């Protein structure tokens, strides 16, 4: 049945048949999860798209200093996935596709103890190499609120299923598997931020409610805390690195605005005590550089989202101090170009007038 569904029913031209097939797959997930686990990749292919290849270590080049291998995955070519159900013209089909993805992946998380590590590793591969790269490309920017709601539910469902702890070296998982788990968790948090920072209040409400629903679940909790700020603080550096990279790679107005709004919410979560100390200095530098570049946009909405990020960055002492030092150093290196030689000699508190009079985009970022 799984073979026939993946090769025929899910790729049939009749939309209603595709939707009924999704209901069938969800029913099989409840009754025969073992069969679903065996055919997970082939079932997911017509629903979300094909898997991307995991690059070798010597193929990974990151000039920005962000050293997570998984950062490269979403930039790969996904043109072969254009016929997937998540890209279907009907919103109800796209919503049902996301629900089915959650059901399929959930089938890989309930196993005998002796097989837990092996299958969890395979499930992480499906999430990292097949589901996330395809879903990240389209679903967070879907114009349908129902699809965004389905995305929030799917993300929170997977967050609740992933066993995660603060100690990446603890537990029975091997180091590589634990790194994959943390990467999947952080990227799911990014998708959740995309829903939580959405303009539609209904999407925000669903994202908040769905995450609170998993707070009492045994898996997916961190010291009993499943509130968005708590989870984001635990993975602060990884979440910010993903948002920085995705914003830079954005190819449309909707993508860039969505990632900037999510970045603003993530920065605001750092207001908790000592939270900014969790973020590396170079990450703050990357955010500052990104905001400086984004301020040059001619789109009013992009400028406003960038300004919101800059305000969030300046509303806490640690990030404000680091960003201020970086901007002033950048201005000092280009003193002749910006005609602000006096800035390099005066104390920081005495430089406000020079900053406000300068035409440097760095000053715009500070203001």
C-alpha positions as CSV (number, residue, x, y, z in Angstrom):
1,X,0.0,0.0,0.0
2,X,2.8,2.5,0.9
3,X,4.5,1.8,-2.4
4,X,1.3,2.3,-4.4
5,X,0.5,5.4,-2.5
6,X,3.9,7.0,-3.0
7,X,4.2,6.1,-6.7
8,X,0.6,6.6,-7.9
9,X,-2.0,8.1,-5.6
10,X,0.1,11.0,-4.2
11,X,1.2,12.0,-7.7
12,X,-2.2,11.7,-9.4
13,X,-3.5,14.7,-11.2
14,X,-6.8,14.7,-9.3
15,X,-6.5,17.0,-6.2
16,X,-9.2,15.3,-4.2
17,X,-7.5,11.9,-4.6
18,X,-4.3,13.4,-3.3
19,X,-6.1,14.8,-0.2
20,X,-7.9,11.5,0.5
21,X,-4.5,9.7,0.1
22,X,-3.0,12.0,2.8
23,X,-5.8,11.0,5.1
24,X,-5.0,7.3,4.3
25,X,-1.3,7.8,5.1
26,X,-2.2,9.5,8.4
27,X,-4.4,6.5,9.3
28,X,-1.6,4.0,8.4
29,X,0.7,6.1,10.7
30,X,-1.6,5.4,13.6
31,X,-2.1,1.7,13.0
32,X,1.2,0.5,11.3
33,X,3.9,3.0,12.2
34,X,6.6,0.4,11.5
35,X,5.5,0.2,7.8
36,X,5.6,4.0,7.6
37,X,9.1,4.1,9.0
38,X,10.3,1.7,6.3
39,X,8.9,3.8,3.5
40,X,9.3,7.3,5.1
41,X,11.5,8.8,2.4
42,X,9.4,7.5,-0.6
43,X,6.2,8.8,1.1
44,X,7.7,12.2,1.9
45,X,9.1,12.7,-1.7
46,X,5.7,13.5,-3.4
47,X,4.6,15.4,-0.3
48,X,7.5,17.8,0.3
49,X,10.1,17.0,-2.4
50,X,13.3,15.1,-2.8
51,X,16.2,14.8,-0.3
52,X,19.3,16.9,-0.7
53,X,22.7,15.3,-0.5
54,X,24.7,15.8,2.7
55,X,27.9,17.6,1.6
56,X,31.3,16.3,2.6
57,X,33.3,18.2,5.2
58,X,35.8,19.3,2.6
59,X,32.9,20.7,0.5
60,X,31.7,23.1,3.2
61,X,32.9,26.6,2.7
62,X,31.6,29.4,5.0
63,X,33.3,32.7,4.7
64,X,31.1,34.3,7.5
65,X,32.6,32.2,10.3
66,X,29.3,30.3,10.9
67,X,30.6,26.8,11.2
68,X,27.4,24.7,11.4
69,X,27.4,22.3,8.5
70,X,23.7,22.3,8.3
71,X,23.6,26.0,7.4
72,X,24.5,25.0,3.9
73,X,21.6,22.6,3.3
74,X,18.8,25.1,2.6
75,X,20.8,26.9,-0.1
76,X,21.0,23.8,-2.3
77,X,19.0,23.3,-5.5
78,X,15.4,22.3,-4.8
79,X,14.1,22.7,-8.4
80,X,13.1,19.0,-8.6
81,X,10.6,19.5,-5.8
82,X,8.3,21.9,-7.7
83,X,5.5,19.3,-8.0
84,X,5.2,18.4,-4.3
85,X,2.0,18.8,-2.4
86,X,3.4,21.6,-0.3
87,X,3.5,23.6,-3.5
88,X,0.0,22.6,-4.7
89,X,-2.2,25.5,-5.9
90,X,-4.9,24.6,-3.3
91,X,-4.3,25.9,0.2
92,X,-6.2,23.0,1.8
93,X,-3.9,20.5,0.0
94,X,-0.8,22.3,1.2
95,X,-2.2,22.4,4.8
96,X,-3.0,18.7,4.7
97,X,0.4,17.9,3.3
98,X,2.1,19.5,6.3
99,X,-0.2,17.5,8.7
100,X,0.8,14.3,6.9
101,X,4.5,15.2,7.2
102,X,4.2,15.5,10.9
103,X,2.4,12.1,11.1
104,X,5.0,10.4,9.0
105,X,7.9,11.7,11.1
106,X,6.1,10.9,14.3
107,X,6.0,7.3,13.3
108,X,9.8,7.2,13.5
109,X,10.0,8.2,17.1
110,X,8.3,5.4,19.0
111,X,10.6,2.4,19.0
112,X,12.1,-0.4,21.2
113,X,15.0,0.9,23.3
114,X,17.6,-1.2,21.5
115,X,16.7,0.4,18.1
116,X,16.1,4.0,19.4
117,X,19.5,5.4,18.4
118,X,19.5,4.0,14.9
119,X,16.0,5.0,13.9
120,X,16.3,8.5,15.6
121,X,19.4,9.0,13.4
122,X,17.4,8.1,10.3
123,X,14.5,10.4,11.4
124,X,17.0,13.3,11.9
125,X,18.3,12.7,8.4
126,X,14.7,12.9,7.0
127,X,14.1,16.1,8.9
128,X,17.5,17.7,8.1
129,X,17.9,16.5,4.5
130,X,14.4,16.3,3.1
131,X,11.7,18.0,5.2
132,X,13.4,21.2,6.4
133,X,15.2,22.2,3.2
134,X,11.9,21.9,1.2
135,X,9.5,23.4,3.8
136,X,11.8,26.3,4.6
137,X,11.8,27.3,1.0
138,X,8.1,27.9,0.7
139,X,5.8,27.3,3.7
140,X,6.9,30.2,5.9
141,X,5.9,32.6,3.1
142,X,2.6,31.0,2.1
143,X,-0.1,33.7,1.7
144,X,-2.7,31.4,3.2
145,X,-3.2,31.7,7.0
146,X,-4.5,28.1,7.1
147,X,-1.2,26.9,5.7
148,X,0.8,29.0,8.2
149,X,-1.3,27.5,11.0
150,X,-0.6,24.0,9.7
151,X,3.1,24.9,9.6
152,X,3.0,26.0,13.2
153,X,1.3,22.8,14.3
154,X,3.7,20.6,12.3
155,X,6.8,22.5,13.8
156,X,5.5,22.2,17.4
157,X,4.6,18.6,16.8
158,X,8.2,17.8,15.8
159,X,9.6,19.9,18.6
160,X,7.6,17.8,21.0
161,X,9.0,14.6,19.5
162,X,12.7,15.5,19.5
163,X,14.5,14.4,22.6
164,X,16.8,17.3,23.5
165,X,18.9,18.4,26.5
166,X,21.2,21.3,27.3
167,X,24.1,19.0,27.6
168,X,25.1,18.0,24.0
169,X,27.6,15.5,25.3
170,X,25.2,13.6,27.6
171,X,22.8,10.8,27.1
172,X,23.0,7.7,25.0
173,X,23.4,9.5,21.6
174,X,26.6,9.6,19.7
175,X,28.1,13.0,19.1
176,X,27.1,13.2,15.4
177,X,23.5,12.3,16.2
178,X,23.3,14.8,19.0
179,X,24.6,17.5,16.6
180,X,21.9,16.6,14.1
181,X,19.3,16.8,16.8
182,X,20.4,20.2,18.0
183,X,20.5,21.5,14.4
184,X,17.0,20.2,13.7
185,X,15.7,21.7,16.9
186,X,17.3,25.1,16.1
187,X,15.9,25.2,12.6
188,X,12.5,24.2,13.8
189,X,12.6,27.1,16.2
190,X,13.4,29.4,13.3
191,X,10.3,28.2,11.5
192,X,8.3,28.7,14.7
193,X,9.6,32.3,15.0
194,X,8.4,32.8,11.4
195,X,4.9,31.9,12.5
196,X,5.1,33.7,15.9
197,X,6.2,37.0,14.2
198,X,3.6,36.8,11.5
199,X,1.4,39.8,10.9
200,X,-1.8,37.8,11.2
201,X,-2.9,37.5,14.9
202,X,-4.6,34.1,14.2
203,X,-1.2,32.6,13.1
204,X,0.5,34.1,16.2
205,X,-2.2,32.6,18.5
206,X,-1.9,29.1,16.9
207,X,1.9,29.2,17.2
208,X,1.8,30.2,20.8
209,X,-1.0,27.7,21.7
210,X,0.6,24.8,20.0
211,X,4.0,25.3,21.7
212,X,2.3,25.6,25.1
213,X,0.5,22.4,24.4
214,X,3.7,20.4,24.4
215,X,5.0,21.9,27.7
216,X,4.0,18.9,29.7
217,X,5.2,16.3,27.3
218,X,8.1,14.1,28.3
219,X,10.1,14.7,25.1
220,X,11.1,18.0,23.7
221,X,11.3,19.9,27.0
222,X,14.3,21.6,28.5
223,X,14.2,21.7,32.3
224,X,10.4,21.8,32.0
225,X,10.4,25.0,29.9
226,X,8.8,25.2,26.5
227,X,8.1,28.9,26.4
228,X,9.6,30.5,23.2
229,X,12.1,32.8,25.0
230,X,13.4,29.9,27.0
231,X,13.9,27.6,24.0
232,X,15.5,30.4,22.0
233,X,17.9,31.3,24.7
234,X,19.1,27.7,24.9
235,X,19.9,27.7,21.2
236,X,20.5,31.5,20.9
237,X,23.6,31.4,18.8
238,X,22.4,28.7,16.4
239,X,19.0,30.4,15.9
240,X,20.6,33.8,15.2
241,X,23.1,32.2,12.8
242,X,20.3,30.6,10.8
243,X,18.3,33.8,10.6
244,X,21.4,35.8,9.5
245,X,22.2,33.4,6.7
246,X,18.6,33.0,5.6
247,X,18.1,36.8,5.5
248,X,21.2,37.2,3.4
249,X,20.1,34.4,1.0
250,X,16.6,35.9,0.6
251,X,15.5,36.3,-3.0
252,X,12.2,38.1,-2.5
253,X,10.7,40.9,-0.5
254,X,8.5,38.5,1.5
255,X,11.4,36.3,2.5
256,X,13.6,39.1,3.7
257,X,10.9,40.8,5.7
258,X,9.8,37.5,7.2
259,X,13.3,36.7,8.4
260,X,14.0,40.2,9.7
261,X,10.8,40.1,11.7
262,X,11.8,36.7,13.1
263,X,15.2,38.1,13.9
264,X,13.7,41.0,15.8
265,X,11.7,38.6,18.0
266,X,14.8,36.4,18.6
267,X,16.8,39.5,19.7
268,X,14.1,40.6,22.0
269,X,14.2,37.2,23.7
270,X,17.8,38.0,24.7
271,X,16.6,40.6,27.2
272,X,16.6,38.0,29.9
273,X,19.4,38.3,32.5
274,X,22.8,37.3,31.1
275,X,21.2,36.2,27.9
276,X,23.4,38.3,25.7
277,X,26.4,36.6,27.1
278,X,25.2,33.4,25.4
279,X,25.8,35.0,22.0
280,X,29.3,35.2,20.5
281,X,30.8,38.6,19.7
282,X,31.1,37.6,16.0
283,X,27.3,36.8,15.8
284,X,26.5,40.4,17.0
285,X,28.9,41.6,14.4
286,X,27.1,39.6,11.7
287,X,23.8,41.0,12.8
288,X,25.1,44.6,12.8
289,X,26.6,44.1,9.3
290,X,23.3,42.6,8.1
291,X,21.3,45.6,9.4
292,X,23.6,48.1,7.8
293,X,23.1,46.4,4.4
294,X,19.4,46.1,4.9
295,X,19.0,49.8,5.7
296,X,19.9,50.6,2.1
297,X,16.7,48.9,0.8
298,X,14.2,51.0,-1.0
299,X,11.3,49.0,0.4
300,X,9.6,50.9,3.2
301,X,8.6,47.6,4.9
302,X,12.1,46.2,4.8
303,X,13.5,49.5,6.3
304,X,10.9,49.3,9.1
305,X,11.7,45.7,9.9
306,X,15.4,46.5,9.9
307,X,14.8,49.5,12.2
308,X,12.9,47.2,14.6
309,X,15.8,44.9,14.7
310,X,18.2,47.7,15.4
311,X,16.0,49.0,18.2
312,X,15.9,45.5,19.7
313,X,19.6,45.2,19.4
314,X,20.1,48.6,21.2
315,X,17.6,47.9,24.0
316,X,20.0,45.7,25.9
317,X,23.3,46.7,27.2
318,X,25.4,43.7,26.1
319,X,24.4,43.7,22.4
320,X,24.3,47.5,22.3
321,X,27.8,47.8,23.6
322,X,29.2,45.2,21.1
323,X,27.4,46.7,18.2
324,X,28.5,50.3,19.1
325,X,32.1,49.3,19.3
326,X,32.0,47.5,15.9
327,X,30.3,50.4,14.1
328,X,32.7,52.9,15.5
329,X,35.7,50.8,14.5
330,X,34.2,50.5,11.0
331,X,33.8,54.2,10.8
332,X,37.3,54.8,12.0
333,X,38.7,52.6,9.3
334,X,36.9,54.7,6.7
335,X,37.4,58.2,8.3
336,X,38.5,59.9,5.1
337,X,35.5,58.5,3.1
338,X,33.0,59.7,5.6
339,X,34.9,62.9,6.7
340,X,34.5,62.1,10.4
341,X,38.1,62.2,11.6
342,X,37.0,63.7,15.0
343,X,35.1,60.5,15.8
344,X,38.2,58.5,16.2
345,X,39.7,60.8,18.8
346,X,36.7,61.6,21.0
347,X,35.3,59.4,23.8
348,X,32.3,57.3,22.8
349,X,29.8,59.5,24.7
350,X,31.1,62.6,23.0
351,X,30.7,61.2,19.5
352,X,26.9,61.5,19.3
353,X,26.9,64.8,17.4
354,X,29.4,63.5,14.9
355,X,27.5,60.3,14.4
356,X,24.2,62.2,13.7
357,X,25.9,64.5,11.2
358,X,27.6,61.7,9.4
359,X,26.3,60.3,6.1
360,X,27.7,56.9,6.9
361,X,25.1,54.0,6.8
362,X,26.7,52.7,10.0
363,X,25.4,55.8,11.8
364,X,21.9,55.1,10.5
365,X,22.1,51.7,12.0
366,X,23.1,53.2,15.4
367,X,20.4,55.8,15.3
